[in-house]
Amino acid sequence: MNPYFELIRPNICFLSVFGLIAGLLLVSIPFELWFFPVLAVFLISASGNVINDYFDIEIDKINKPKRPLPSGRISKKQVIIFYLGLSLIGLILSYFISVNFFILSIYNTILVLVYSIRFKKNPIGNIVDSWLACSVFIAPVLIFGGFEELIVSTATILAVIAFFGNYGREVLKDVEDMKGDKSAGAKTLPIIFGKNKAVFFGKLLISFSSFFMFVPYFSGIFSEFYLLSALICFFVCLYILTIKEVSKAQKTTKVLMFLVILAFLVGLMF
């Protein structure tokens, strides 16, 4: 795979885009206005993944030696130039979308950089990462509205679900990466509290996220078609709780996040 393409982690970028699209549909943004927000979110998400790899090079030499940087397929200088290019183009596009969208884009871009430098190797990192994951769902509200409208927006419910689901997945991912994280002096949850407690906490967060999926139905926002989709997500969550292999549980949670977005799309269409 091309090292630049691999650096941006396309699967994560597209997950962010799908989240944005769900938000765009929830707040009824006209289709002809989708292109620039979608491109901006893709580029900003990609830039975050790139800079994250830059600061993770020592850990990845142990956990993921085949990644572009630790394998030597790309230089650190090339990574920085690539990161700056992605960030700049993404922020310029955001500026022309709306002031509030631009503010959120700047905030997240700075937060990703600070996260990569300072927070990634401690428990705060999971919270920051989860905010970044859920913010794409509320970003569409800011295209025509203000931050105060987030309080009453349906998109905020989806953001809360994404926050806890991603938080749980990140904790499980930290369990996977314990060996490399320890060698780098990281203080993640599984290193501080132990593997078993971290796995329990991660799965508890994922369960909470799944229970919260029923709120739109019982609040009268979506119909029985959404309820059926929410039940499918709930059963996938129950399956995740039975998985003993942490890597498999973490990857299945990522699939669950796609299913949650699809559930909301079903709720919008039916």
C-alpha positions in Angstrom: 0.0 0.0 0.0 1.1 3.5 -0.7 2.7 4.9 2.5 0.8 8.2 2.2 -2.5 6.4 1.7 -1.7 4.1 4.7 -0.8 7.0 6.9 -4.2 8.7 6.6 -6.0 5.4 7.7 -8.9 5.6 5.2 -11.2 3.4 7.2 -11.1 5.9 10.1 -11.5 8.9 7.7 -14.6 7.2 6.1 -16.0 6.4 9.5 -15.8 10.2 10.2 -17.4 11.0 6.9 -20.3 8.6 7.5 -20.8 10.2 10.9 -20.9 13.6 9.3 -23.4 12.4 6.6 -25.7 11.1 9.4 -25.5 14.5 11.0 -26.1 16.2 7.7 -29.3 14.2 7.2 -30.4 14.7 10.8 -30.3 18.5 10.4 -31.7 18.4 6.8 -28.7 20.1 5.1 -29.4 20.2 1.3 -27.4 17.6 -0.6 -25.8 20.2 -2.9 -24.0 21.6 0.2 -22.5 18.4 1.3 -19.3 18.3 -0.8 -17.1 20.8 1.1 -18.1 19.7 4.6 -17.4 16.0 3.6 -14.0 16.9 2.1 -13.0 19.1 5.0 -13.8 16.4 7.6 -12.0 13.8 5.6 -8.9 16.0 5.3 -8.9 17.1 8.9 -9.4 13.5 10.1 -6.6 12.3 7.8 -4.3 15.0 9.1 -5.0 13.9 12.7 -4.1 10.3 11.8 -0.9 11.4 10.1 0.4 13.5 13.1 -0.6 10.8 15.5 1.7 8.3 13.6 4.5 10.9 13.7 4.5 11.0 17.5 3.8 7.3 17.8 6.9 6.1 15.9 8.7 4.7 18.9 5.6 2.8 20.2 4.8 1.6 16.6 8.3 0.1 16.3 7.1 -2.4 18.8 3.3 -2.6 18.3 3.1 -2.0 14.5 6.6 -2.2 12.9 5.1 -2.4 9.4 3.5 1.1 9.6 5.0 3.6 7.1 7.3 5.5 9.6 8.8 2.6 11.7 9.3 0.6 8.5 11.3 3.4 6.9 9.0 3.7 3.9 8.5 7.4 4.5 10.6 10.0 6.4 9.6 12.1 9.3 10.1 15.3 7.2 7.7 14.0 4.6 5.1 13.1 7.2 5.2 16.7 8.6 4.8 18.3 5.2 1.9 15.9 4.4 0.3 16.8 7.7 0.6 20.5 7.2 -0.9 20.2 3.7 -3.9 18.2 4.8 -4.6 20.5 7.8 -4.3 23.7 5.8 -6.6 22.6 3.0 -9.1 21.2 5.5 -9.2 24.4 7.5 -9.4 26.6 4.4 -12.5 24.6 3.2 -14.0 24.9 6.7 -13.6 28.7 6.7 -15.8 28.9 3.6 -18.5 26.6 5.1 -19.4 28.7 8.1 -17.8 30.6 11.0 -18.9 28.1 13.7 -17.9 25.1 11.5 -14.5 26.8 11.1 -14.2 27.3 14.9 -14.9 23.6 15.6 -12.4 22.6 12.9 -9.6 24.8 14.4 -10.4 23.5 17.9 -10.2 19.9 16.8 -7.1 20.4 14.7 -5.3 22.0 17.7 -6.7 19.3 20.0 -5.4 16.5 17.9 -1.9 18.0 17.9 -1.9 18.5 21.7 -3.4 15.0 22.1 -0.6 13.4 20.0 2.1 15.3 21.9 0.7 15.2 25.5 -2.5 13.2 26.2 -2.2 10.1 24.1 -0.1 8.2 26.7 -2.5 8.8 29.6 -6.2 8.2 30.4 -7.2 11.7 29.2 -6.2 10.6 25.7 -9.2 8.3 25.5 -11.6 11.1 26.4 -10.0 13.5 23.8 -10.1 10.8 21.1 -13.8 10.1 21.8 -14.7 13.8 21.6 -12.9 13.9 18.2 -14.9 10.9 17.1 -18.3 12.2 18.2 -17.8 15.8 17.1 -18.4 14.9 13.4 -22.0 14.2 14.3 -22.7 17.7 15.7 -20.6 19.5 13.1 -23.5 19.8 10.6 -25.5 21.7 13.2 -22.9 24.4 13.0 -23.2 24.9 9.3 -26.4 27.1 9.6 -26.7 27.2 13.4 -24.9 28.1 16.6 -23.4 26.1 19.4 -26.5 26.7 21.6 -28.6 24.6 19.1 -26.6 21.5 20.0 -28.6 21.2 23.2 -31.8 20.4 21.4 -30.5 18.7 18.3 -31.0 15.0 17.6 -27.5 14.9 16.3 -26.3 15.4 19.9 -27.9 12.1 20.9 -25.9 10.3 18.2 -22.8 12.1 19.3 -23.3 10.9 22.9 -23.7 7.3 21.6 -20.5 7.7 19.5 -18.6 9.2 22.4 -19.2 6.2 24.8 -18.8 3.6 22.1 -15.5 5.0 20.9 -14.3 5.5 24.5 -14.9 1.8 25.1 -13.1 0.8 21.9 -10.2 3.0 22.7 -9.8 1.4 26.2 -9.8 -2.1 24.5 -7.3 -0.9 22.0 -5.0 0.3 24.9 -5.2 -3.2 26.2 -3.9 -4.5 22.8 -1.1 -2.0 22.9 0.1 -2.6 26.5 3.5 -4.0 25.5 4.6 -1.1 23.3 2.9 1.5 25.6 4.8 0.2 28.7 8.1 0.4 26.9 7.4 4.0 26.0 6.5 4.9 29.6 2.8 5.4 28.8 0.2 5.5 31.7 -2.9 4.2 30.0 -5.8 2.7 31.9 -4.8 -1.0 31.5 -1.2 -0.2 32.6 -2.5 1.7 35.7 -5.4 -0.6 36.7 -4.5 -3.9 35.0 -5.8 -5.7 31.9 -8.9 -7.3 33.4 -10.3 -4.1 34.9 -9.6 -2.2 31.7 -11.4 -4.8 29.6 -14.4 -4.7 32.0 -14.5 -0.9 31.9 -14.2 -0.8 28.1 -17.1 -3.2 27.6 -19.2 -1.3 30.2 -18.8 1.9 28.2 -19.8 0.1 25.0 -22.9 -1.4 26.8 -23.9 2.1 28.0 -23.6 3.4 24.5 -25.9 0.6 23.2 -28.5 1.3 25.9 -28.5 4.9 24.9 -29.5 4.0 21.4 -33.1 3.4 22.5 -33.5 7.1 23.6 -34.5 8.3 20.1 -37.3 5.7 19.9 -38.8 6.2 23.4 -38.5 9.9 22.9 -40.8 9.6 19.9 -38.1 10.8 17.4 -37.9 7.7 15.3 -40.3 4.8 14.4 -40.4 1.1 15.0 -38.0 0.6 12.0 -35.3 2.4 14.0 -36.1 0.3 17.0 -35.5 -2.9 15.0 -32.1 -1.5 13.9 -31.3 -0.4 17.5 -32.1 -4.0 18.7 -29.6 -5.4 16.1 -26.9 -3.0 17.5 -27.8 -4.1 21.0 -27.4 -7.8 20.2 -24.0 -7.1 18.5 -23.1 -5.4 21.8 -24.1 -8.5 23.7 -21.9 -10.5 21.4 -19.0 -8.2 22.1 -19.4 -8.8 25.8 -18.8 -12.5 25.2 -15.6 -12.1 23.2 -12.5 -12.9 25.2 -10.0 -11.9 22.6 -9.5 -8.2 23.1 -8.4 -7.5 19.5 -11.5 -9.1 18.1 -13.7 -7.3 20.6 -12.1 -3.9 19.6 -12.5 -4.6 15.9 -16.1 -5.7 16.3 -16.9 -2.5 18.2 -15.7 -0.6 15.1 -18.2 -2.5 13.1 -20.9 -1.7 15.7 -20.2 2.0 15.2 -21.0 1.7 11.5 -24.2 -0.2 12.4 -25.2 2.6 14.8 -24.8 5.2 12.0 -26.9 3.0 9.7 -29.6 2.6 12.4 -29.9 6.4 12.5 -30.1 6.6 8.7 -32.9 4.0 8.9 -34.7 6.1 11.5 -34.4 9.1 9.2 -35.7 7.3 6.1 -38.6 5.4 7.7 
